[in-house]
């Protein structure tokens, strides 16, 4: 490995961003990885990565899926490889790539230098790693305040979900795939690029982040109790047994709704319908364990 440093970014406003920064630095330095650290905000991270690109050999993100999403465009633009130190609440991309939650073990993966090229989903020109959602996922993001994430962590998701379920209302989505138009009366529509979302839920049983496709599911339920019955299937990604879960897959998907609806990308509300989804195959290189190694524990 060359002598140039890596650029370490950690979100100081995340639940663990401040307190995990020094342990992240320590873990990298124990593996003889020279580090340059930059202060940033989500709106300027793309520029910072571009400005630093000539002097660093990789970008290391100590954070969760929201911080990774903020770094995505800069990684695409510069071609720098990504290293992940999972210190967020959900850590779904790390879970998909079998990167362990232990910082020292995650730093070891970066030090070993093995890279895997992964796809990136794109929604109206904006990148996402894991999933885009419309409906319940957006409402959940709005209910999950920064304070509740800081205080309760993954339990905060459950608390916000209970509040959101009380207000759940179906809407009609037109899902366009080539010449086919699927009309879905849904409470939640998800377009997945990776395997996991929402703290370990599974987009599809056979989904992977380098399969060059998007996996779509729509929850066509009319009440909370049916949604609760579907939770085991949503957790495992085994949707085929349920008529209430409409699924399809493809490289290009469009979604139209009667009124404009917000679209959540990796836990951040970034765009609105109508929305065009595409996939960029092999867009980013990530330091990751060999694909036949056991999955990470703890995410």
C-alpha positions as CSV (number, residue, x, y, z in Angstrom):
1,X,0.0,0.0,0.0
2,X,1.3,3.5,-0.8
3,X,2.3,6.1,1.8
4,X,-0.4,8.6,1.1
5,X,-2.9,9.0,4.0
6,X,-6.6,8.1,4.0
7,X,-9.2,10.8,4.4
8,X,-11.3,10.0,7.5
9,X,-14.8,11.6,7.7
10,X,-17.1,11.2,10.7
11,X,-20.4,13.0,11.3
12,X,-20.0,15.0,14.5
13,X,-23.8,15.4,14.7
14,X,-24.6,11.7,14.5
15,X,-25.4,9.6,17.5
16,X,-21.9,8.3,18.0
17,X,-20.0,10.7,15.6
18,X,-18.1,12.7,18.2
19,X,-17.5,10.0,20.7
20,X,-16.4,7.4,18.1
21,X,-14.0,9.6,16.2
22,X,-11.0,9.0,18.5
23,X,-11.6,5.2,18.7
24,X,-11.8,5.2,14.8
25,X,-8.5,7.1,14.6
26,X,-6.9,4.8,17.1
27,X,-8.1,1.7,15.2
28,X,-6.7,2.9,11.9
29,X,-3.4,3.9,13.5
30,X,-3.0,0.5,15.1
31,X,-3.0,-0.9,11.6
32,X,-0.4,1.6,10.5
33,X,-2.9,3.6,8.4
34,X,-1.9,7.3,8.2
35,X,-5.0,9.4,8.6
36,X,-6.0,12.9,7.5
37,X,-9.2,14.1,9.2
38,X,-11.5,16.8,7.8
39,X,-14.4,18.7,9.4
40,X,-17.4,18.8,7.1
41,X,-21.1,19.2,6.8
42,X,-23.3,17.0,4.5
43,X,-23.8,19.8,2.0
44,X,-20.0,20.3,1.4
45,X,-18.6,16.7,1.7
46,X,-18.6,16.2,-2.1
47,X,-16.4,19.3,-2.5
48,X,-14.1,18.3,0.4
49,X,-13.5,14.8,-1.1
50,X,-12.8,16.4,-4.5
51,X,-10.3,18.9,-2.9
52,X,-8.5,16.2,-1.0
53,X,-8.5,13.6,-3.7
54,X,-5.0,14.2,-5.1
55,X,-3.4,13.8,-1.7
56,X,-5.2,10.7,-0.3
57,X,-5.6,7.1,-1.4
58,X,-9.0,6.3,0.1
59,X,-12.0,7.8,2.0
60,X,-12.8,6.2,5.3
61,X,-16.3,6.9,6.7
62,X,-16.8,6.4,10.4
63,X,-20.6,6.6,10.7
64,X,-23.8,5.1,9.5
65,X,-25.8,5.0,6.3
66,X,-26.6,8.7,6.3
67,X,-23.0,9.7,6.5
68,X,-22.1,7.1,3.8
69,X,-24.8,8.6,1.5
70,X,-23.3,12.1,2.0
71,X,-20.0,10.7,0.7
72,X,-21.4,8.8,-2.3
73,X,-21.2,11.5,-4.9
74,X,-17.6,12.4,-4.0
75,X,-16.6,8.8,-4.2
76,X,-18.2,8.4,-7.6
77,X,-16.6,11.7,-8.9
78,X,-13.1,10.9,-7.7
79,X,-12.9,7.1,-8.0
80,X,-11.4,6.8,-4.5
81,X,-12.1,3.6,-2.7
82,X,-14.3,3.5,0.4
83,X,-13.5,2.1,3.8
84,X,-16.3,1.7,6.4
85,X,-16.0,1.9,10.2
86,X,-19.6,1.2,11.2
87,X,-20.5,3.6,14.1
88,X,-24.1,4.5,13.0
89,X,-27.5,3.4,14.2
90,X,-28.4,0.9,11.5
91,X,-25.2,0.3,9.5
92,X,-27.1,-1.5,6.7
93,X,-24.3,-1.1,4.1
94,X,-21.8,-2.6,6.5
95,X,-24.2,-5.5,7.2
96,X,-24.6,-6.1,3.5
97,X,-20.9,-6.2,3.0
98,X,-20.2,-8.4,6.1
99,X,-18.1,-5.6,7.7
100,X,-18.1,-6.2,11.5
101,X,-19.2,-3.6,14.0
102,X,-15.9,-4.0,16.0
103,X,-13.8,-1.0,14.9
104,X,-10.5,-2.9,15.1
105,X,-11.8,-5.7,12.9
106,X,-13.2,-3.2,10.4
107,X,-9.9,-1.4,10.3
108,X,-8.2,-4.7,9.7
109,X,-10.3,-5.2,6.5
110,X,-9.2,-1.8,5.3
111,X,-5.5,-2.6,6.0
112,X,-5.8,-5.9,4.1
113,X,-6.7,-3.8,1.0
114,X,-9.2,-6.3,-0.6
115,X,-11.7,-4.3,-2.7
116,X,-15.1,-5.2,-4.0
117,X,-16.9,-3.1,-6.6
118,X,-20.5,-2.3,-5.8
119,X,-23.4,-0.8,-7.6
120,X,-25.0,2.5,-6.7
121,X,-28.7,3.3,-7.1
122,X,-29.6,6.7,-8.5
123,X,-32.9,8.5,-7.9
124,X,-33.5,11.7,-10.0
125,X,-29.7,12.0,-10.3
126,X,-29.0,11.5,-6.6
127,X,-27.0,8.4,-5.4
128,X,-28.0,5.9,-2.7
129,X,-26.4,2.7,-1.4
130,X,-29.2,0.8,0.2
131,X,-32.8,1.7,-0.4
132,X,-35.1,4.5,-1.6
133,X,-38.6,4.6,-0.2
134,X,-41.9,6.4,-0.5
135,X,-44.7,6.4,2.0
136,X,-44.2,4.8,5.4
137,X,-40.4,5.0,5.1
138,X,-40.6,8.8,4.6
139,X,-43.0,9.2,7.5
140,X,-40.8,7.1,9.7
141,X,-37.8,9.2,8.9
142,X,-39.7,12.4,9.8
143,X,-40.8,10.8,13.1
144,X,-37.3,9.6,13.9
145,X,-35.9,12.8,15.3
146,X,-32.2,13.4,15.8
147,X,-32.7,13.5,19.5
148,X,-34.5,10.1,19.6
149,X,-31.7,8.5,17.5
150,X,-29.1,9.9,19.9
151,X,-31.0,8.8,23.0
152,X,-32.5,5.4,22.0
153,X,-30.4,4.2,19.0
154,X,-32.2,1.3,17.2
155,X,-35.0,1.3,19.8
156,X,-35.7,4.8,18.5
157,X,-36.8,3.2,15.2
158,X,-39.4,1.1,17.0
159,X,-40.7,4.0,18.9
160,X,-41.0,6.1,15.8
161,X,-42.6,3.3,13.9
162,X,-45.4,3.0,16.5
163,X,-46.1,6.7,16.1
164,X,-46.1,6.5,12.3
165,X,-48.4,3.4,12.1
166,X,-51.2,5.4,13.7
167,X,-51.2,7.8,10.8
168,X,-50.6,5.3,8.0
169,X,-52.7,5.9,4.9
170,X,-52.5,4.1,1.5
171,X,-51.8,6.0,-1.7
172,X,-51.7,5.0,-5.4
173,X,-48.4,4.6,-7.2
174,X,-47.8,4.0,-10.9
175,X,-44.6,1.9,-11.2
176,X,-43.3,2.0,-14.7
177,X,-40.9,-0.7,-16.0
178,X,-40.2,-0.4,-19.7
179,X,-43.6,-0.7,-21.4
180,X,-45.3,-2.2,-18.3
181,X,-47.2,0.0,-15.8
182,X,-48.1,-1.5,-12.4
183,X,-50.7,0.3,-10.4
184,X,-50.2,-0.3,-6.7
185,X,-52.4,0.9,-3.8
186,X,-49.7,0.9,-1.2
187,X,-48.6,2.3,2.1
188,X,-44.9,1.8,1.4
189,X,-42.9,1.4,-1.7
190,X,-39.2,0.6,-1.6
191,X,-36.5,0.5,-4.4
192,X,-33.5,-1.4,-3.2
193,X,-29.9,-1.4,-4.5
194,X,-28.3,-3.4,-1.7
195,X,-29.5,-6.3,0.5
196,X,-30.4,-4.6,3.8
197,X,-32.3,-1.5,5.0
198,X,-34.0,-0.2,8.1
199,X,-31.6,-1.8,10.6
200,X,-31.5,-5.3,9.1
201,X,-34.6,-5.7,7.1
202,X,-34.0,-7.5,3.8
203,X,-34.9,-5.9,0.4
204,X,-35.1,-9.3,-1.3
205,X,-33.9,-12.8,-0.5
206,X,-31.6,-12.9,-3.5
207,X,-30.6,-9.2,-3.6
208,X,-27.0,-8.2,-3.6
209,X,-25.2,-4.9,-4.0
210,X,-23.3,-6.0,-7.1
211,X,-26.1,-7.8,-9.0
212,X,-26.6,-4.8,-11.4
213,X,-30.3,-4.5,-10.7
214,X,-32.9,-2.7,-8.5
215,X,-35.4,-4.7,-6.4
216,X,-38.8,-3.2,-5.8
217,X,-41.5,-4.1,-3.3
218,X,-44.8,-2.4,-2.5
219,X,-46.8,-3.1,0.6
220,X,-50.4,-3.3,-0.5
221,X,-52.1,-3.5,2.9
222,X,-55.1,-1.8,4.3
223,X,-54.5,-2.0,8.0
224,X,-51.8,-2.1,10.7
225,X,-52.5,-5.7,11.7
226,X,-51.7,-7.0,8.2
227,X,-48.5,-5.1,8.1
228,X,-47.5,-6.6,11.5
229,X,-48.2,-10.1,10.0
230,X,-45.8,-9.3,7.2
231,X,-42.9,-8.3,9.4
232,X,-41.2,-11.7,9.4
233,X,-41.2,-11.8,5.6
234,X,-39.9,-8.2,5.4
235,X,-37.1,-9.2,7.8
236,X,-36.1,-12.2,5.7
237,X,-36.8,-10.8,2.3
238,X,-39.1,-13.8,1.5
239,X,-41.9,-11.9,-0.1
240,X,-43.3,-14.5,-2.6
241,X,-45.8,-16.1,-0.2
242,X,-47.7,-12.9,0.3
243,X,-50.1,-11.4,-2.1
244,X,-50.0,-8.2,-0.2
245,X,-46.3,-7.7,-1.2
246,X,-46.0,-6.7,-4.9
247,X,-42.4,-7.3,-6.2
248,X,-40.5,-6.6,-9.4
249,X,-36.9,-6.0,-10.4
250,X,-35.1,-4.1,-13.2
251,X,-32.4,-1.7,-14.1
252,X,-34.7,1.3,-14.7
253,X,-37.9,2.0,-12.7
254,X,-40.1,5.1,-12.6
255,X,-42.6,5.9,-9.9
256,X,-45.4,8.4,-10.4
257,X,-48.0,9.5,-7.7
258,X,-51.0,11.7,-8.0
259,X,-49.6,14.3,-5.7
260,X,-45.9,15.0,-5.1
261,X,-44.5,12.7,-2.5
262,X,-41.1,12.8,-0.8
263,X,-38.5,10.1,-1.5
264,X,-36.1,8.9,1.3
265,X,-32.6,7.8,0.2
266,X,-30.6,5.9,2.8
267,X,-32.5,7.5,5.6
268,X,-32.4,11.1,4.2
269,X,-35.3,12.8,2.4
270,X,-33.7,14.0,-0.8
271,X,-36.1,14.2,-3.7
272,X,-39.8,13.9,-4.7
273,X,-42.0,12.0,-7.1
274,X,-42.1,11.6,-10.0
275,X,-38.8,9.8,-9.6
276,X,-36.7,7.8,-12.1
277,X,-34.5,5.1,-10.6
278,X,-31.4,3.7,-12.3
279,X,-28.5,1.6,-11.2
280,X,-24.8,2.4,-11.9
281,X,-23.0,-1.0,-12.0
282,X,-19.7,-1.2,-10.2
283,X,-19.6,2.5,-9.5
284,X,-17.6,2.4,-6.2
285,X,-14.8,0.2,-4.9
286,X,-15.2,-0.7,-1.2
287,X,-12.7,-2.4,1.2
288,X,-14.6,-5.6,2.1
289,X,-13.9,-9.1,3.3
290,X,-13.9,-12.0,0.8
291,X,-17.5,-12.8,-0.2
292,X,-17.2,-16.4,1.2
293,X,-16.2,-15.2,4.6
294,X,-18.9,-15.4,7.4
295,X,-21.3,-12.5,7.8
296,X,-20.6,-9.8,10.3
297,X,-22.1,-10.1,13.7
298,X,-23.9,-7.1,15.2
299,X,-23.9,-5.0,12.0
